[in-house]
Amino acid sequence: MKRNGKTAVRGASKKVRTQFVAGVLVIVPIAAAVLILRWLFLYIDSILQPVAKSLFGYEVAGLGFALTVVLIFVTGIVATSVVGKRLVDYGESLLAKVPLFRYLYTSIKQIMVSFTTPSDTRFLQVVLVEFPKKGMRVLGFVTCESRLHSGEKLLNVFIPTSPNPTSGYLEIVRESDVIRTNISIDDALKMVLSAGKVSLNEVTDRLGAEVSEC
């Protein structure tokens, strides 16, 4: 009985830790973005309001916010241009040399890109791959498809780690070795982030498993 009790407590503790980490991975990038934008808004507002007061005799409400939105939009236009992309890449290469900051910046960017980049330009499809050994299946994201001279199709499949999908494994597999699904990218990411707590019926249906509450 004591052993069963300890096992139950250990299992509950592990589940709580997993859910907590999944929550952190969702909240931290959002909170970081909000704090940065808030700081940028207040900084720009503190510069512009004295200028507005000297010109119009009163402060203009929302001036800092409006200029922040315009600044972000203009930055996006520059960043998507040929020259802008080179500047961004150069800036990121400089940040990559800062020991502690590079890990924080890279992690936040990768997580945010996972949620903000349209699915059709990032992942092609969600599949089930036999990994890490025969008889076991994991969710994978098809990133590229190619064809051999024989006509057989090869798939580049990214297998994310759970609950942190910013790292994982790249598998090059034959099409016949994967199970294609109609699962959306967003739903698959939710399952990965929740460490399987958010279960998908199609996964159990495709594997012939019984549907149960997690």
ROSE-4610 file (N, C-alpha, C; in Angstrom, 1 decimal, always signed):
// ROSE-4610
residu = [M/M/M/K/K/K/R/R/R/N/N/N/G/G/G/K/K/K/T/T/T/A/A/A/V/V/V/R/R/R/G/G/G/A/A/A/S/S/S/K/K/K/K/K/K/V/V/V/R/R/R/T/T/T/Q/Q/Q/F/F/F/V/V/V/A/A/A/G/G/G/V/V/V/L/L/L/V/V/V/I/I/I/V/V/V/P/P/P/I/I/I/A/A/A/A/A/A/A/A/A/V/V/V/L/L/L/I/I/I/L/L/L/R/R/R/W/W/W/L/L/L/F/F/F/L/L/L/Y/Y/Y/I/I/I/D/D/D/S/S/S/I/I/I/L/L/L/Q/Q/Q/P/P/P/V/V/V/A/A/A/K/K/K/S/S/S/L/L/L/F/F/F/G/G/G/Y/Y/Y/E/E/E/V/V/V/A/A/A/G/G/G/L/L/L/G/G/G/F/F/F/A/A/A/L/L/L/T/T/T/V/V/V/V/V/V/L/L/L/I/I/I/F/F/F/V/V/V/T/T/T/G/G/G/I/I/I/V/V/V/A/A/A/T/T/T/S/S/S/V/V/V/V/V/V/G/G/G/K/K/K/R/R/R/L/L/L/V/V/V/D/D/D/Y/Y/Y/G/G/G/E/E/E/S/S/S/L/L/L/L/L/L/A/A/A/K/K/K/V/V/V/P/P/P/L/L/L/F/F/F/R/R/R/Y/Y/Y/L/L/L/Y/Y/Y/T/T/T/S/S/S/I/I/I/K/K/K/Q/Q/Q/I/I/I/M/M/M/V/V/V/S/S/S/F/F/F/T/T/T/T/T/T/P/P/P/S/S/S/D/D/D/T/T/T/R/R/R/F/F/F/L/L/L/Q/Q/Q/V/V/V/V/V/V/L/L/L/V/V/V/E/E/E/F/F/F/P/P/P/K/K/K/K/K/K/G/G/G/M/M/M/R/R/R/V/V/V/L/L/L/G/G/G/F/F/F/V/V/V/T/T/T/C/C/C/E/E/E/S/S/S/R/R/R/L/L/L/H/H/H/S/S/S/G/G/G/E/E/E/K/K/K/L/L/L/L/L/L/N/N/N/V/V/V/F/F/F/I/I/I/P/P/P/T/T/T/S/S/S/P/P/P/N/N/N/P/P/P/T/T/T/S/S/S/G/G/G/Y/Y/Y/L/L/L/E/E/E/I/I/I/V/V/V/R/R/R/E/E/E/S/S/S/D/D/D/V/V/V/I/I/I/R/R/R/T/T/T/N/N/N/I/I/I/S/S/S/I/I/I/D/D/D/D/D/D/A/A/A/L/L/L/K/K/K/M/M/M/V/V/V/L/L/L/S/S/S/A/A/A/G/G/G/K/K/K/V/V/V/S/S/S/L/L/L/N/N/N/E/E/E/V/V/V/T/T/T/D/D/D/R/R/R/L/L/L/G/G/G/A/A/A/E/E/E/V/V/V/S/S/S/E/E/E/C/C/C]
num = [1/1/1/2/2/2/3/3/3/4/4/4/5/5/5/6/6/6/7/7/7/8/8/8/9/9/9/10/10/10/11/11/11/12/12/12/13/13/13/14/14/14/15/15/15/16/16/16/17/17/17/18/18/18/19/19/19/20/20/20/21/21/21/22/22/22/23/23/23/24/24/24/25/25/25/26/26/26/27/27/27/28/28/28/29/29/29/30/30/30/31/31/31/32/32/32/33/33/33/34/34/34/35/35/35/36/36/36/37/37/37/38/38/38/39/39/39/40/40/40/41/41/41/42/42/42/43/43/43/44/44/44/45/45/45/46/46/46/47/47/47/48/48/48/49/49/49/50/50/50/51/51/51/52/52/52/53/53/53/54/54/54/55/55/55/56/56/56/57/57/57/58/58/58/59/59/59/60/60/60/61/61/61/62/62/62/63/63/63/64/64/64/65/65/65/66/66/66/67/67/67/68/68/68/69/69/69/70/70/70/71/71/71/72/72/72/73/73/73/74/74/74/75/75/75/76/76/76/77/77/77/78/78/78/79/79/79/80/80/80/81/81/81/82/82/82/83/83/83/84/84/84/85/85/85/86/86/86/87/87/87/88/88/88/89/89/89/90/90/90/91/91/91/92/92/92/93/93/93/94/94/94/95/95/95/96/96/96/97/97/97/98/98/98/99/99/99/100/100/100/101/101/101/102/102/102/103/103/103/104/104/104/105/105/105/106/106/106/107/107/107/108/108/108/109/109/109/110/110/110/111/111/111/112/112/112/113/113/113/114/114/114/115/115/115/116/116/116/117/117/117/118/118/118/119/119/119/120/120/120/121/121/121/122/122/122/123/123/123/124/124/124/125/125/125/126/126/126/127/127/127/128/128/128/129/129/129/130/130/130/131/131/131/132/132/132/133/133/133/134/134/134/135/135/135/136/136/136/137/137/137/138/138/138/139/139/139/140/140/140/141/141/141/142/142/142/143/143/143/144/144/144/145/145/145/146/146/146/147/147/147/148/148/148/149/149/149/150/150/150/151/151/151/152/152/152/153/153/153/154/154/154/155/155/155/156/156/156/157/157/157/158/158/158/159/159/159/160/160/160/161/161/161/162/162/162/163/163/163/164/164/164/165/165/165/166/166/166/167/167/167/168/168/168/169/169/169/170/170/170/171/171/171/172/172/172/173/173/173/174/174/174/175/175/175/176/176/176/177/177/177/178/178/178/179/179/179/180/180/180/181/181/181/182/182/182/183/183/183/184/184/184/185/185/185/186/186/186/187/187/187/188/188/188/189/189/189/190/190/190/191/191/191/192/192/192/193/193/193/194/194/194/195/195/195/196/196/196/197/197/197/198/198/198/199/199/199/200/200/200/201/201/201/202/202/202/203/203/203/204/204/204/205/205/205/206/206/206/207/207/207/208/208/208/209/209/209/210/210/210/211/211/211/212/212/212/213/213/213/214/214/214]
x = [+0.8/+0.0/+0.9/+1.9/+2.8/+3.5/+3.9/+4.5/+3.6/+2.3/+1.3/+1.1/+1.1/+0.9/+2.0/+3.2/+4.4/+4.4/+4.0/+3.9/+2.9/+1.7/+0.7/+1.1/+1.8/+2.3/+3.3/+4.2/+5.3/+4.7/+3.7/+3.0/+2.3/+1.6/+0.9/+1.9/+3.0/+4.1/+4.6/+4.9/+5.4/+4.5/+3.2/+2.1/+2.1/+2.1/+2.1/+3.3/+4.5/+5.7/+5.5/+5.0/+4.9/+3.9/+2.8/+1.8/+2.3/+3.1/+3.7/+4.7/+5.5/+6.5/+5.8/+4.7/+4.0/+3.4/+2.9/+2.3/+3.4/+4.6/+5.7/+6.1/+6.1/+6.5/+5.5/+4.3/+3.3/+3.3/+3.3/+3.2/+4.4/+5.6/+6.9/+7.1/+6.9/+7.1/+6.0/+4.8/+3.7/+4.0/+4.4/+4.7/+5.9/+6.9/+8.1/+7.8/+6.9/+6.5/+5.7/+4.8/+4.0/+4.9/+5.8/+6.7/+7.6/+8.1/+8.9/+8.1/+6.9/+6.1/+5.6/+5.3/+5.0/+6.1/+7.3/+8.5/+8.7/+8.6/+8.8/+7.7/+6.5/+5.4/+5.7/+6.0/+6.3/+7.5/+8.5/+9.7/+9.5/+8.8/+8.5/+7.5/+6.6/+5.6/+6.3/+7.3/+8.0/+8.8/+9.2/+9.9/+9.0/+7.8/+6.9/+6.0/+5.6/+4.6/+5.1/+6.4/+6.9/+6.9/+7.2/+7.2/+5.8/+4.9/+3.5/+2.9/+3.3/+2.9/+3.4/+4.7/+5.3/+4.7/+4.2/+3.6/+2.1/+1.4/-0.1/-0.6/+0.3/-0.1/-0.7/-0.8/-1.4/-0.8/-0.9/-0.4/-1.4/-1.0/-1.8/-1.9/-3.1/-3.3/-3.1/-2.4/-2.2/-1.1/-0.4/+0.6/+1.7/+2.2/+3.2/+2.8/+1.6/+1.0/+1.0/+0.4/+0.3/+1.6/+2.6/+3.9/+4.6/+4.3/+4.9/+4.3/+3.0/+2.4/+3.0/+3.2/+3.8/+5.2/+5.9/+7.3/+7.5/+6.6/+6.6/+6.3/+5.3/+4.9/+6.0/+6.6/+7.8/+8.9/+9.2/+10.2/+9.9/+8.7/+8.3/+8.5/+8.2/+8.4/+9.9/+10.7/+12.2/+12.7/+12.2/+12.8/+12.4/+11.3/+11.0/+11.6/+12.3/+13.0/+14.4/+15.0/+16.2/+17.3/+17.5/+18.5/+18.2/+16.8/+16.4/+16.7/+16.5/+16.8/+18.3/+19.1/+20.6/+20.9/+20.3/+20.6/+20.1/+18.9/+18.4/+19.3/+19.7/+20.6/+21.9/+22.4/+23.7/+23.5/+22.4/+22.1/+22.0/+21.3/+21.1/+22.4/+23.3/+24.6/+25.5/+25.3/+26.0/+25.4/+24.0/+23.4/+23.8/+24.0/+24.4/+25.7/+26.5/+27.8/+27.8/+26.6/+26.4/+26.0/+26.8/+26.6/+25.2/+24.7/+23.4/+22.3/+22.4/+21.3/+20.9/+21.9/+21.6/+20.6/+20.7/+19.8/+18.4/+18.3/+17.0/+16.3/+17.1/+16.5/+16.1/+17.0/+16.7/+15.4/+15.3/+14.2/+12.9/+12.9/+11.7/+11.3/+12.2/+11.9/+11.4/+12.0/+11.6/+10.1/+9.8/+8.5/+7.5/+7.8/+6.8/+6.6/+7.7/+7.6/+6.7/+6.8/+6.0/+4.5/+4.1/+2.7/+2.2/+3.2/+2.7/+3.0/+3.8/+4.1/+2.9/+2.3/+1.3/+1.7/+0.8/+1.1/+1.6/+1.0/+1.4/+2.8/+3.4/+4.8/+5.8/+5.3/+6.2/+6.2/+5.1/+4.9/+3.9/+4.2/+3.3/+2.1/+2.4/+1.4/+1.9/+0.9/+1.2/+1.1/+2.1/+2.2/+2.5/+2.3/+2.7/+3.9/+5.0/+6.2/+6.6/+7.2/+7.7/+9.0/+9.0/+10.2/+10.0/+11.0/+12.4/+12.8/+11.7/+12.0/+10.7/+10.8/+9.7/+8.6/+7.4/+6.2/+5.8/+6.6/+6.3/+6.0/+5.0/+4.7/+4.7/+5.2/+5.2/+4.6/+4.2/+3.7/+4.9/+4.9/+5.9/+5.3/+6.2/+5.7/+6.5/+5.9/+6.5/+7.0/+8.3/+8.9/+9.2/+9.4/+9.8/+9.5/+9.2/+9.0/+9.8/+10.4/+11.2/+10.9/+11.5/+11.2/+12.5/+12.6/+13.7/+13.6/+14.7/+14.6/+13.6/+13.4/+12.5/+11.0/+10.8/+9.5/+8.9/+9.7/+9.2/+9.5/+8.5/+8.6/+9.3/+10.2/+10.9/+10.4/+10.2/+9.7/+10.7/+11.0/+11.8/+10.8/+10.9/+10.0/+10.7/+10.1/+10.6/+9.8/+10.5/+9.9/+10.2/+9.2/+9.5/+9.6/+10.4/+10.4/+9.2/+8.8/+7.6/+8.1/+7.7/+6.7/+7.4/+8.7/+9.4/+9.6/+8.7/+8.8/+9.8/+10.6/+11.7/+12.9/+13.0/+14.1/+13.4/+14.2/+13.7/+14.7/+14.1/+14.9/+14.4/+15.4/+15.0/+15.2/+14.1/+14.1/+13.8/+14.5/+14.3/+13.7/+12.4/+11.8/+11.0/+10.8/+10.0/+8.5/+7.8/+6.4/+5.6/+6.1/+5.4/+5.6/+6.5/+6.8/+6.1/+5.3/+4.6/+3.1/+2.4/+0.9/+0.5/-0.1/-0.5/-1.8/-2.0/-3.2/-3.8/-5.0/-5.6/-5.6/-4.7/-4.6/-4.0/-4.6/-4.0/-2.7/-1.9/-0.6/-0.9/-1.9/-2.2/-2.6/-3.4/-3.9/-2.7/-1.8/-0.7/+0.3/+0.5/+1.3/+0.8/-0.6/-1.2/-1.0/-1.0/-0.8/+0.7/+1.6/+3.0/+3.3/+2.8/+3.0/+2.4/+1.3/+0.6/+1.2/+2.2/+2.8/+1.8/+0.8/-0.2/-1.4/-1.5/-2.7/-3.8/-3.6/-4.6/-4.5/-5.4/-5.3/-6.1/-5.7/-6.4/-7.0/-8.3/-9.1/-8.5/-8.1/-7.6/-6.3/-5.5/-4.3/-4.7/-5.6/-6.1/-6.8/-7.6/-8.3/-7.4/-6.3/-5.4/-4.5/-4.3/-3.5/-4.4/-5.7/-6.6/-6.7/-6.5/-6.5/-7.9/-8.1/-9.4/-9.3/-10.4/-10.4/-10.7/-9.9/-10.1/-9.8/-10.2/-9.9/-8.5/-7.8/-6.4/-6.4]
y = [-1.2/+0.0/+1.3/+1.2/+2.4/+2.6/+1.5/+1.7/+2.3/+1.8/+2.3/+3.8/+4.2/+5.6/+6.4/+6.0/+6.7/+6.9/+5.8/+5.8/+6.8/+6.8/+7.8/+9.2/+9.5/+10.8/+11.2/+10.3/+10.6/+10.9/+10.1/+10.3/+11.7/+12.0/+13.3/+14.5/+14.3/+15.3/+15.6/+14.5/+14.5/+15.2/+14.9/+15.5/+17.0/+17.4/+18.8/+19.6/+19.0/+19.6/+19.8/+18.7/+18.8/+19.9/+20.0/+21.0/+22.4/+22.5/+23.8/+24.3/+23.4/+23.7/+24.1/+23.3/+23.6/+25.0/+25.4/+26.7/+27.8/+27.5/+28.5/+28.8/+27.7/+27.8/+28.6/+28.7/+29.5/+30.9/+31.1/+32.4/+33.2/+32.7/+33.5/+34.2/+33.6/+34.4/+35.5/+35.2/+36.3/+37.4/+37.0/+38.0/+38.9/+38.2/+38.9/+39.9/+39.5/+40.4/+41.6/+41.3/+42.4/+43.4/+42.9/+43.8/+44.6/+44.0/+44.8/+45.8/+45.5/+46.5/+47.6/+47.2/+48.2/+49.2/+48.6/+49.5/+50.4/+49.8/+50.6/+51.8/+51.4/+52.4/+53.6/+53.2/+54.2/+55.1/+54.4/+55.2/+56.2/+55.7/+56.6/+57.7/+57.4/+58.3/+59.4/+59.0/+60.0/+61.0/+60.6/+61.5/+62.4/+61.8/+62.6/+63.6/+63.2/+64.1/+65.5/+65.6/+67.0/+67.8/+67.1/+67.8/+68.2/+67.3/+67.6/+68.7/+68.8/+69.8/+71.2/+71.2/+72.4/+73.0/+72.0/+72.4/+72.8/+71.9/+72.1/+72.7/+72.7/+73.2/+72.2/+71.0/+69.9/+68.5/+67.5/+66.2/+65.5/+64.7/+64.0/+62.5/+62.1/+60.8/+59.7/+58.7/+57.6/+57.8/+59.0/+59.3/+58.2/+57.9/+56.9/+55.5/+55.1/+53.9/+53.9/+54.9/+55.0/+55.0/+55.7/+55.7/+54.3/+53.6/+52.3/+51.3/+51.4/+50.5/+50.8/+52.1/+52.5/+52.0/+52.1/+51.7/+50.2/+49.4/+48.0/+47.6/+48.3/+48.0/+48.3/+49.5/+49.9/+48.9/+48.5/+47.5/+46.2/+45.8/+44.6/+44.7/+45.9/+46.1/+46.0/+46.7/+46.7/+45.2/+44.5/+43.2/+42.2/+42.4/+41.5/+41.8/+43.0/+43.3/+42.6/+42.6/+41.9/+42.5/+43.8/+44.4/+44.3/+44.4/+44.2/+42.9/+41.8/+40.5/+40.3/+40.9/+40.8/+41.5/+42.7/+43.4/+42.6/+42.0/+41.2/+40.0/+39.3/+38.2/+38.6/+39.8/+40.3/+40.6/+41.2/+41.6/+40.3/+39.3/+38.1/+37.3/+37.4/+36.8/+37.5/+38.8/+39.5/+39.1/+39.0/+38.5/+37.1/+36.3/+34.9/+34.8/+35.8/+35.8/+36.2/+36.7/+37.0/+35.7/+35.2/+33.9/+33.6/+34.4/+34.1/+34.6/+35.8/+36.4/+35.6/+34.9/+34.2/+33.1/+32.4/+31.3/+31.8/+32.9/+33.5/+34.0/+34.7/+35.3/+34.2/+33.2/+32.2/+31.4/+31.0/+30.3/+31.0/+32.3/+33.1/+33.2/+33.5/+33.7/+32.4/+31.3/+30.0/+29.7/+29.9/+29.6/+30.5/+31.8/+32.7/+32.5/+32.1/+31.8/+30.6/+29.6/+28.4/+28.7/+29.8/+30.1/+31.2/+32.0/+33.1/+32.9/+32.0/+31.7/+30.8/+31.2/+30.4/+29.0/+28.0/+26.6/+26.2/+26.7/+26.3/+26.7/+27.6/+28.0/+27.5/+26.8/+26.3/+24.7/+24.1/+22.7/+22.3/+21.2/+20.8/+20.0/+19.1/+18.1/+17.5/+17.0/+16.3/+14.8/+14.0/+12.6/+11.8/+10.5/+9.7/+8.9/+8.9/+8.3/+7.2/+6.1/+5.1/+5.5/+5.9/+6.5/+6.5/+6.2/+6.0/+4.5/+3.6/+2.3/+1.7/+0.5/-0.2/-0.4/-0.1/-0.3/+1.0/+2.0/+3.3/+4.3/+5.2/+6.2/+7.6/+8.6/+10.0/+10.9/+12.1/+13.1/+13.7/+13.9/+14.5/+15.6/+16.5/+17.6/+17.5/+17.3/+17.2/+18.6/+18.8/+20.1/+20.1/+19.0/+18.9/+17.6/+17.5/+16.3/+16.2/+15.0/+14.9/+13.5/+13.2/+11.9/+11.3/+10.0/+9.2/+8.9/+8.5/+8.1/+7.0/+6.2/+5.1/+5.5/+6.8/+7.3/+7.4/+6.7/+6.7/+8.0/+8.4/+9.7/+9.7/+10.6/+10.8/+12.0/+11.9/+13.0/+13.4/+14.8/+15.3/+15.6/+14.9/+15.0/+15.5/+16.6/+17.2/+16.6/+15.9/+15.3/+16.2/+16.9/+17.8/+17.1/+17.6/+17.1/+17.7/+17.0/+17.5/+17.7/+18.8/+19.8/+21.0/+20.9/+22.0/+21.7/+22.2/+21.9/+22.6/+23.5/+24.2/+23.3/+22.2/+21.2/+19.9/+19.1/+17.8/+17.1/+16.3/+15.4/+15.6/+15.5/+15.5/+14.1/+13.5/+12.2/+12.3/+11.6/+11.4/+10.0/+10.0/+8.7/+8.5/+7.2/+6.9/+7.1/+7.6/+7.8/+6.6/+5.5/+4.2/+3.9/+4.6/+4.3/+5.3/+6.2/+7.2/+7.0/+7.5/+7.5/+9.0/+9.3/+10.7/+10.9/+12.2/+12.5/+13.8/+14.1/+15.4/+16.3/+16.1/+16.9/+18.2/+19.3/+20.6/+20.8/+21.7/+22.1/+22.6/+23.4/+24.0/+22.9/+22.0/+20.9/+20.0/+19.7/+18.9/+19.6/+20.9/+21.6/+21.6/+21.8/+21.7/+20.4/+19.3/+18.0/+17.9/+18.4/+18.3/+19.2/+20.4/+21.3/+20.8/+20.1/+19.6/+18.2/+17.8/+16.4/+15.3/+15.5/+14.5/+14.6/+15.6/+15.8/+16.2/+17.0/+17.3/+16.2/+15.2/+14.1/+14.3/+13.8/+13.9/+12.6/+12.6/+11.4/+10.8/+11.6/+11.0/+10.1/+10.5/+9.7/+8.3/+8.3/+7.0/+6.2/+6.9/+6.2/+5.6/+6.3/+5.8/+4.7/+4.7/+3.6/+2.5/+2.6/+1.5/+1.4/+2.5/+2.5/+2.9/+2.5/+2.9/+4.3/+5.1/+6.5/+6.5/+7.3/+7.3/+8.7/+9.0/+10.3/+10.4/+11.5/+11.6/+12.4]
z = [+0.0/+0.0/+0.0/+0.9/+0.9/-0.4/-1.1/-2.4/-3.4/-3.4/-4.3/-4.1/-2.8/-2.4/-2.9/-2.7/-3.2/-4.7/-5.4/-6.8/-7.3/-6.6/-7.0/-6.8/-5.6/-5.4/-6.4/-6.7/-7.7/-9.0/-9.4/-10.7/-10.7/-9.6/-9.6/-9.6/-8.9/-8.9/-10.3/-11.0/-12.3/-13.3/-13.1/-14.0/-13.7/-12.4/-12.0/-12.6/-12.5/-13.1/-14.6/-15.3/-16.7/-17.1/-16.4/-16.7/-16.5/-15.4/-15.0/-16.1/-16.5/-17.6/-18.9/-19.2/-20.4/-20.3/-19.1/-18.9/-19.1/-18.5/-18.6/-20.1/-20.9/-22.3/-23.1/-22.6/-23.3/-22.8/-21.5/-20.9/-21.0/-20.9/-20.9/-22.2/-23.4/-24.6/-24.7/-24.3/-24.3/-23.4/-22.1/-21.1/-21.6/-22.1/-22.6/-23.7/-24.6/-25.7/-25.1/-24.2/-23.6/-22.8/-22.0/-21.3/-22.2/-23.2/-24.2/-24.9/-25.4/-26.0/-25.1/-23.8/-22.9/-22.6/-22.4/-22.2/-23.4/-24.6/-25.8/-25.9/-25.6/-25.7/-24.7/-23.4/-22.4/-22.8/-23.3/-23.7/-24.8/-25.8/-26.9/-26.5/-25.6/-25.1/-24.3/-23.5/-22.6/-23.5/-24.7/-25.6/-26.3/-26.8/-27.6/-26.9/-25.7/-25.0/-24.7/-24.3/-24.1/-25.4/-26.5/-27.8/-28.2/-28.0/-28.3/-27.4/-26.2/-25.3/-25.7/-26.1/-26.6/-27.9/-28.7/-30.0/-29.9/-29.1/-29.1/-27.8/-26.8/-25.5/-24.6/-25.1/-24.3/-24.8/-23.9/-24.3/-25.1/-26.1/-27.0/-26.5/-26.1/-25.6/-26.7/-26.4/-27.3/-28.4/-28.2/-29.2/-29.3/-28.1/-28.0/-28.5/-28.2/-28.7/-30.2/-30.8/-32.2/-33.0/-32.4/-33.0/-32.9/-31.8/-31.5/-32.6/-32.9/-33.9/-35.3/-35.6/-36.9/-36.9/-35.8/-35.8/-36.0/-35.4/-35.6/-37.0/-37.6/-38.9/-39.9/-39.7/-40.6/-40.5/-39.2/-39.0/-39.7/-39.7/-40.4/-41.9/-42.5/-43.9/-44.2/-43.4/-43.6/-43.5/-42.4/-42.1/-43.2/-44.0/-45.0/-46.4/-46.4/-47.7/-47.7/-48.9/-49.1/-48.2/-48.2/-47.4/-45.9/-45.5/-44.2/-43.6/-44.4/-43.9/-43.6/-44.4/-44.2/-42.9/-42.7/-41.4/-40.2/-40.3/-39.2/-38.9/-40.0/-39.8/-39.2/-39.6/-39.0/-37.5/-37.2/-35.8/-35.0/-35.5/-34.7/-34.6/-35.6/-35.4/-34.3/-34.1/-33.1/-31.7/-31.6/-30.4/-30.0/-31.0/-30.8/-30.1/-30.1/-29.4/-27.9/-27.5/-26.1/-25.3/-24.4/-23.8/-23.3/-22.4/-21.7/-22.5/-23.1/-23.8/-25.1/-25.7/-27.0/-26.7/-25.6/-25.3/-25.1/-24.3/-24.0/-25.3/-26.1/-27.3/-28.3/-28.5/-29.4/-29.0/-27.7/-27.3/-27.4/-27.0/-27.1/-28.6/-29.5/-30.9/-31.5/-31.2/-31.8/-31.4/-30.1/-29.6/-30.2/-30.3/-30.9/-32.4/-33.1/-34.5/-34.7/-33.8/-33.9/-33.9/-33.2/-33.0/-34.0/-34.5/-35.3/-36.8/-37.2/-38.6/-39.2/-40.3/-40.9/-41.1/-40.8/-40.9/-42.2/-43.3/-44.6/-45.1/-44.3/-44.7/-43.7/-42.7/-41.7/-41.7/-41.5/-41.5/-42.5/-43.3/-44.3/-43.8/-42.9/-42.4/-41.1/-40.3/-39.1/-39.4/-39.0/-39.3/-38.0/-38.0/-36.9/-37.4/-36.7/-37.0/-36.0/-36.5/-35.6/-35.0/-33.7/-33.1/-31.6/-30.8/-31.1/-31.4/-31.3/-31.7/-32.2/-32.8/-33.4/-32.4/-32.8/-31.9/-31.2/-31.3/-30.6/-31.7/-31.5/-32.4/-31.7/-32.5/-32.0/-33.1/-32.7/-33.6/-34.3/-35.6/-36.3/-37.3/-37.7/-38.6/-39.9/-41.0/-42.3/-42.7/-42.9/-43.3/-44.8/-45.4/-46.8/-47.4/-48.7/-49.4/-50.6/-50.9/-52.1/-52.6/-53.8/-54.5/-55.0/-54.7/-55.2/-56.7/-57.3/-58.8/-59.0/-58.0/-58.2/-58.1/-57.7/-57.6/-56.2/-55.3/-53.9/-53.2/-52.4/-51.8/-50.4/-50.2/-48.9/-48.2/-46.9/-46.1/-45.0/-44.9/-43.8/-42.7/-41.6/-40.5/-39.2/-38.7/-37.4/-36.3/-35.4/-34.2/-33.0/-32.5/-31.3/-30.0/-29.1/-27.7/-27.0/-25.9/-25.1/-23.7/-23.0/-23.5/-24.2/-24.5/-25.2/-26.7/-27.5/-29.0/-29.7/-29.0/-29.8/-30.0/-29.5/-29.8/-30.2/-30.8/-31.3/-32.2/-33.1/-34.0/-35.4/-36.4/-37.8/-38.3/-38.8/-39.4/-40.9/-41.7/-43.1/-43.3/-43.6/-43.7/-45.0/-45.3/-46.5/-46.2/-47.2/-47.0/-46.5/-46.9/-46.5/-45.0/-44.4/-43.0/-42.0/-42.5/-41.7/-41.9/-40.9/-41.0/-41.1/-42.3/-42.5/-41.7/-41.2/-40.5/-41.0/-40.5/-40.9/-39.6/-38.7/-37.5/-37.9/-37.3/-37.6/-36.9/-37.4/-36.7/-35.3/-35.1/-33.8/-32.8/-33.2/-32.3/-31.9/-32.9/-32.6/-31.6/-31.8/-30.9/-29.5/-29.4/-28.1/-27.4/-28.1/-27.5/-27.0/-27.9/-27.5/-26.3/-26.2/-25.1/-23.8/-23.9/-22.7/-22.3/-23.0/-22.8/-22.9/-23.8/-24.0/-23.2/-22.3/-21.5/-22.4/-23.4/-24.4/-25.5/-25.4/-26.3/-27.5/-28.7/-29.9/-30.3/-30.6/-30.9/-32.2/-33.2/-34.4/-34.2/-33.2/-32.9/-32.5/-31.5/-31.0/-32.0/-32.9/-33.9/-34.9/-35.3/-36.3/-35.8/-34.5/-33.9/-33.4/-33.5/-33.1/-31.6/-30.8/-29.4/-28.9/-27.6/-27.0/-26.5/-26.7/-26.3/-24.8/-24.1/-22.6/-22.1/-20.9/-20.3/-19.8/-20.1/-19.6/-18.3]
